[in-house]
Amino acid sequence: MRLEGKRCIVTGGASGIGEATVRRFVEEGAEVLIADLNLAGAQALAAELDSAVTAVKCDARQEADVRDVATAALERWENVDVLVNNAGIELSKTYEDTSTDEWAAVIDTNLRGPWLFCKYIVPKMVERGAGSVINVSSLNGLVGFPLSTAYGSAKGGLVVFTRDMAIELGPTGVRVNCVCPGVIATPMMERWTQSMPDQAEAQEMLRGTMPIGRLGQASEVASAILFFASDDSTLCQGSVLSVDGGFTAQ
Ligand SMILES: NC(=O)c1ccc[n+]([C@@H]2O[C@H](COP(=O)([O-])OP(=O)(O)OC[C@H]3O[C@@H](n4cnc5c(N)ncnc54)[C@H](O)[C@@H]3O)[C@@H](O)[C@H]2O)c1
C-alpha cells in the first residue's frame, strides 16, 4: 500500500496508460480523481473500482475546466498529494501537412494542459511542503521521428518543462518527474495502427522498434508512474525515465 491515504489526480485516466495508473493507484490505497474529456469512460472505471475513484469531465486544454477541477479537488480533499499529467493526443503528419488547428490541439493538450494543472494544483502542494507531479511524455520527446513535429515538440517541451519545474521548486518538498514510454499497447496505439494502409506491416514495424521484441503494456508504465508518486523516489527531482523496452538505449 505505497499510496495509502494519498489523494491523486490522473488526467486522461479513462483509457490506456491513465486507466492502468488509476487501477494501480487504487490497489496501492489511493483516492483518485479522474479528469478526462471522456466522462462516460471515466465514470465506468470509477463505478467498477469503488468509492475511492471520482470521475469529472475536463478538457485539459481549457483553463476554466482545469481551474474547476482544481477547485473541486481542493474543496473536497484540502490537498492533492499526486498529480499525473497523462492526458494526451497523437498526430502523425508532416510539418507541412499539419494544420494550425492540429498544431494548436496537440501542443495545448500535451504541453499547455500539464502546465495549467501545475499552475492550479502545485501552489497548494508548495504551501504544505509536499507533493509529487508526474508528467507523461514520450520517446518522441527524446529522439526525432518522421511525421512527429507537433507531437514531438509537445513531448520534448514536456521533458524540459519537467526539468524547469523541478529546479524552480527545488527545496519546496514538491517533486516533478517525467516518464517517457516507448510503444505501448493502448487504444491510442490501436487507432494509429488502424489508420495505416497495411495494419499487419504497421504492427510488425512497431514491434521492430522495441529491442525487447514486444510492445509495452500500460501496466508497465503505471509501475514507473507509481515509483515517482510514492516515497520510493524521494531523491528524484526532474528525472526523465525512459520506459521503452530499450528503444532509447540503441
Ligand atoms: N501509447 C503509447 O504508445 C504512448 C507512448 C508514449 C507516450 N504516450 C502518452 O501517454 C499518454 C496516454 O496515452 P494512451 O496511449 O494511454 O492514450 P489513450 O488515447 O488510450 O488515452 C488518452 C486519454 O486522454 C484523454 N484525453 C485526450 N485529450 C484530452 C483532453 N484535452 N483533456 C482531458 N483528457 C483528454 C482521452 O479521453 C483518453 O482517456 C499520452 O500523453 C500519450 O501521448 C503514449
The ligand as an ORCA input file, in Angstrom:
! r2SCAN-3c Opt
* xyz 0 1
  N       0.516      4.504    -26.206
  C       1.774      4.825    -26.445
  O       2.492      4.103    -27.164
  C       2.373      6.049    -25.825
  C       3.761      6.229    -25.969
  C       4.348      7.350    -25.402
  C       3.586      8.270    -24.724
  N       2.238      8.090    -24.609
  C       1.498      9.115    -23.884
  O       0.786      8.511    -22.830
  C      -0.378      9.268    -22.536
  C      -1.575      8.325    -22.530
  O      -1.679      7.744    -23.824
  P      -2.541      6.428    -24.114
  O      -1.791      5.649    -25.105
  O      -2.983      5.816    -22.866
  O      -3.770      7.128    -24.908
  P      -5.365      6.871    -24.862
  O      -5.876      7.562    -26.079
  O      -5.641      5.440    -24.670
  O      -5.816      7.681    -23.561
  C      -5.712      9.078    -23.507
  C      -6.775      9.625    -22.570
  O      -6.631     11.063    -22.547
  C      -7.919     11.641    -22.672
  N      -7.798     12.975    -23.264
  C      -7.425     13.297    -24.539
  N      -7.470     14.618    -24.709
  C      -7.866     15.154    -23.520
  C      -8.099     16.480    -23.073
  N      -7.951     17.542    -23.885
  N      -8.485     16.659    -21.797
  C      -8.662     15.606    -20.956
  N      -8.473     14.323    -21.335
  C      -8.075     14.111    -22.606
  C      -8.692     10.692    -23.561
  O     -10.107     10.862    -23.418
  C      -8.204      9.334    -23.037
  O      -8.995      8.878    -21.966
  C      -0.458     10.358    -23.599
  O       0.061     11.559    -23.081
  C       0.431      9.811    -24.706
  O       0.947     10.840    -25.518
  C       1.613      7.006    -25.145
*
